[in-house]
Amino acid sequence: MRFFADELEKWREKQLLRRLPDMEPRGPVEALVEEKPCLLFCTNDYLGLTHHPLVLERSREALAAYGTGAGASRLVSGNFSLHQRLEEATARFKETEAALMFSSGFLTNLAVLTALIQQEDFVAADRLNHASLLDACRTVRATFRVYPHGDLDVLEKLLRRGKDARRRWIVTDGVFSMDGDIAPLVDLSRLAREHDAEIIVDDAHGTGVLGPRGKGVSALFPDLPKKPWIIGTYSKALAAQGGFFAGPRLVVEYLIQKARPLIYSTAPAPAVVGAALGALEVLESDPTPLKCLRENVRRLRKGLEKIGRVVSSQCDVPIFPLIFGETEEALKASRKLYEEGFFVPAIRPPTVPQGSARLRVTVSAAHSFEHIDRLLDALRRL
Ligand SMILES: *Cc1c(COP(=O)(O)O)cnc(C)c1O
């Protein structure tokens, strides 16, 4: 016990101690945070669908028809027509042959990578990939190399060195979660083709957000030299929970045999599966949430630029990193905003590299222009 107490004390001294904030949601972008009414500029509910009438309705219908829990693994008795409907809808949405659902985006990365990548393989990953991708890469027994963020020269050298491996893999976030920049998919995909590698793209932040009807990051690049396999989550813009793989039917068939988090875990609960189906239905039938999101992204970007904040976020990405550098500065800014009724937690190492502590501001379709202007006002005074 002493060891744990000492470690906690060390983190406390470095201001790196994490705690779970006390939240009572009052809609997609409003909540009582530690009992104080706040506007949230940190949620990944980018389309504000967590409280959309159709999404709620589909979730309630699924709950009523299928019960509160799936009762067993998909391979035992938990594979309802509901799960299959969501997978079919996901494959249609992502324009792939097939899709397979898992309990979370984190588990999807772990499940897919550990099932597909083998000891004799070579895998290269961007240093700023999401923790779940990096953890999954460390878990597989293949030769694993990390390349500096977006560094195609290093990646190419690595791929050359991996030429004798049985198979090669490139693994990347589509939209990088803490910086909001988009992976150079055209170049990555060209390298994949030239070096006979597969490319897996984690589209957690592009799904529901980028491209026509929010089809995702790869919809921005329709003519890629090699088509990536997509991993995504239902838990962000799709307002539910769970993750998915979208790609060739044969690979889905293979994953059903090999993916341990699918085989040995209970199928996702009906209410969240219904919600995800509802969110896909909204994306198909109602352009308004996506249109609102894009207008809000534009307004926030313009406003940030006007107050002299360097904004590296691209086109329609709703993620804006405001880098403070020192942890203390980011924490101070976050506290000041909280005092003014905005909740934007500071993101500190090791979630982001040393010296790049930041506020990760995200905007949602559920914000009004007035919300955004008030935030900009508060940021100006920081
Ligand atoms: C959030 C996120 C995940 C994890 O998804 P969950 O459904 O929240 O478990 C995976 N990859 C990236 C890039 C993410 O941002």
The ligand as an SDF file (V2000), in Angstrom:
LIG
                    3D

 15 15  0  0  0  0  0  0  0  0999 V2000
  -12.1260    7.5310  -28.2720 C   0  0  0  0  0  0  0  0  0  0  0  0
  -11.2140    6.7870  -29.1700 C   0  0  0  0  0  0  0  0  0  0  0  0
  -11.1740    5.3930  -29.1590 C   0  0  0  0  0  0  0  0  0  0  0  0
  -11.9370    4.5930  -28.1500 C   0  0  0  0  0  0  0  0  0  0  0  0
  -13.2800    4.5270  -28.4490 O   0  0  0  0  0  0  0  0  0  0  0  0
  -14.3300    4.2100  -27.2930 P   0  0  0  0  0  0  0  0  0  0  0  0
  -15.5290    3.7830  -28.0180 O   0  0  0  0  0  0  0  0  0  0  0  0
  -14.4890    5.4650  -26.5160 O   0  0  0  0  0  0  0  0  0  0  0  0
  -13.7370    3.1050  -26.4540 O   0  0  0  0  0  0  0  0  0  0  0  0
  -10.3740    4.7670  -30.0750 C   0  0  0  0  0  0  0  0  0  0  0  0
   -9.6230    5.4720  -30.9460 N   0  0  0  0  0  0  0  0  0  0  0  0
   -9.6190    6.8070  -30.9810 C   0  0  0  0  0  0  0  0  0  0  0  0
   -8.7850    7.5290  -31.9870 C   0  0  0  0  0  0  0  0  0  0  0  0
  -10.4020    7.5140  -30.0780 C   0  0  0  0  0  0  0  0  0  0  0  0
  -10.3840    8.8400  -30.0720 O   0  0  0  0  0  0  0  0  0  0  0  0
  1  2  1  0
  2  3  1  0
  2 14  2  0
  3  4  1  0
  3 10  2  0
  4  5  1  0
  5  6  1  0
  6  7  2  0
  6  8  1  0
  6  9  1  0
 10 11  1  0
 11 12  2  0
 12 13  1  0
 12 14  1  0
 14 15  1  0
M  END
$$$$
